[in-house]
């Protein structure tokens, strides 16, 4: 297994655990923003897009419009790279 795949798996596992812990939202949000360049650069667009949507939903439920916008921007970048322009505009 390559180092990049190990990072992806570890990141996914950490985020899955953190999403379930509302009291750790600050760490969850920070980790997602820190991981975004790696996940985008490596082309893990579909999987990362699903994580971003889950995080956007969490930010919305928390009433955190700034964090929701930051995550939505990154999800839009992923959708654009996938050529899903109409989905990016609607989300």
Secondary structure as GFF3:
##gff-version 3
##sequence-region A 1 91
A	DSSP	alpha_helix	3	19	.	.	.	ID=ss1
A	DSSP	three_ten_helix	22	24	.	.	.	ID=ss2
A	DSSP	alpha_helix	25	42	.	.	.	ID=ss3
A	DSSP	alpha_helix	45	62	.	.	.	ID=ss4
A	DSSP	alpha_helix	65	81	.	.	.	ID=ss5
A	DSSP	alpha_helix	85	90	.	.	.	ID=ss6
###
